[in-house]
Amino acid sequence: MKTWIQDYIAKQKAALDSISVEGVAKAIETLHKAWKEDRQIFVIGNGGSAANSSHFVTDLGKSSSDKMGKRFRVLSLTDNVAWITAIGNDYAYEDIFVRQLENYGRAGDVVISVSVSGNSPNCVKALEWSKKQGLTTIALVGAKRGRMAELADQVLVTNDTHYGRVEDAEMGILHMLTYIFMEHPEKFAARP
């Protein structure tokens, strides 16, 4: 058992080491721009990625906003169970995010799509729609990259295919996207 644990930890470190510093910095700048321009930020994902999306929105919407003085307009499209189930039942599960974006999304807004496989049909469909409508798209994906990596304006890849390790690394990325504003608001708040 100890060998398995040590191996898991070593592989988790390797997954974290695969994260692009430049890619995270670019995503931070995208969020800063959205904050400055009062744009909406939407976050989507399934399963563990849905939980990560909700966690990210809580951190950015509450804690980052508190430090920045002006609120981030951020919404997880994974959180309205009644709406999700109505869309899934009346249309199709692959429509659960795109149908919400049709109500809320506007050109210049930001969509962050989180998936290990990069091929979640509902995330892919949302990115396709977002691209056509002029929203900025960011995809967090695992090593297989998938269709989301082909569609997104910005792609952050965790170089592993293990769902647990990738989801943990993606949460690490999402934490970086929030804690930079919590820990260093002076770098952003006064910038034009």
CORCOR-V575576 format. One record per residue. OMEGA is omega as a letter, one per 40 degrees, with the letter a starting at -180 (NA if undefined). Layout:
OMEGA
OMEGA
This chain:
a
i
i
i
i
i
i
i
i
i
i
i
i
i
i
i
a
a
a
i
i
i
i
i
i
i
i
i
i
i
i
i
i
i
a
a
i
i
i
i
i
i
a
i
a
i
i
i
i
i
i
i
i
i
i
a
i
a
a
a
a
a
i
i
i
a
a
i
i
a
i
i
a
a
i
i
i
a
a
a
a
a
i
a
i
i
a
a
a
a
i
a
i
a
a
i
a
i
i
i
i
i
a
a
i
i
a
i
a
i
i
a
a
a
i
a
a
a
i
a
a
i
i
a
i
i
i
i
a
i
i
a
i
i
i
a
i
i
i
a
i
a
i
i
i
a
i
a
i
a
a
i
i
a
i
a
i
a
i
i
i
a
a
a
a
i
i
i
i
i
i
i
a
i
i
a
i
a
i
i
i
a
a
a
a
i
a
a
a
a
i
NA
